[in-house]
């Protein structure tokens, strides 16, 4: 036997009331500003475009992961002495480094 019309309306009203009194998410009004190298920004936004998310969504995802992990969502380590020395050598001798326009150009040079 079905529920009477009044009981159904009471049930619907109760559900609607419960839904309307639930805590709603806060509006997105906080702003994050950051400065970075233009090349890094361009490269990262190209990747974001390929996976279909906006920079805002990517930042929100990063913040959510930091919140969930209660820390950075990836390992961050201080380089050891050998790595720091190698990094300094590259920085100090950047003008001596050979660059290539493509991976195939690099591969050709390595085979030569």
ChimeraX attribute file (.defattr): number of C-alpha atoms within 10 A of each C-alpha:
attribute: neighborCount
match mode: 1-to-1
recipient: residues
	/A:1	3
	/A:2	5
	/A:3	8
	/A:4	8
	/A:5	9
	/A:6	9
	/A:7	10
	/A:8	12
	/A:9	12
	/A:10	11
	/A:11	12
	/A:12	12
	/A:13	12
	/A:14	12
	/A:15	11
	/A:16	11
	/A:17	11
	/A:18	11
	/A:19	11
	/A:20	10
	/A:21	8
	/A:22	8
	/A:23	8
	/A:24	8
	/A:25	6
	/A:26	6
	/A:27	6
	/A:28	6
	/A:29	6
	/A:30	5
	/A:31	5
	/A:32	8
	/A:33	4
	/A:34	4
	/A:35	6
	/A:36	7
	/A:37	7
	/A:38	9
	/A:39	9
	/A:40	10
	/A:41	12
	/A:42	11
	/A:43	11
	/A:44	14
	/A:45	16
	/A:46	12
	/A:47	12
	/A:48	15
	/A:49	12
	/A:50	9
	/A:51	9
	/A:52	11
	/A:53	13
	/A:54	13
	/A:55	14
	/A:56	10
	/A:57	12
	/A:58	15
	/A:59	12
	/A:60	13
	/A:61	13
	/A:62	14
	/A:63	15
	/A:64	13
	/A:65	15
	/A:66	14
	/A:67	12
	/A:68	11
	/A:69	11
	/A:70	9
	/A:71	11
	/A:72	13
	/A:73	14
	/A:74	9
	/A:75	6
	/A:76	7
	/A:77	6
	/A:78	7
	/A:79	10
	/A:80	8
	/A:81	9
	/A:82	9
	/A:83	11
	/A:84	12
	/A:85	12
	/A:86	11
	/A:87	13
	/A:88	12
	/A:89	11
	/A:90	13
	/A:91	11
	/A:92	10
	/A:93	10
	/A:94	10
	/A:95	9
	/A:96	8
	/A:97	8
	/A:98	7
	/A:99	9
	/A:100	10
	/A:101	7
	/A:102	8
	/A:103	9
	/A:104	10
	/A:105	11
	/A:106	14
	/A:107	11
	/A:108	9
	/A:109	10
	/A:110	8
	/A:111	6
	/A:112	6
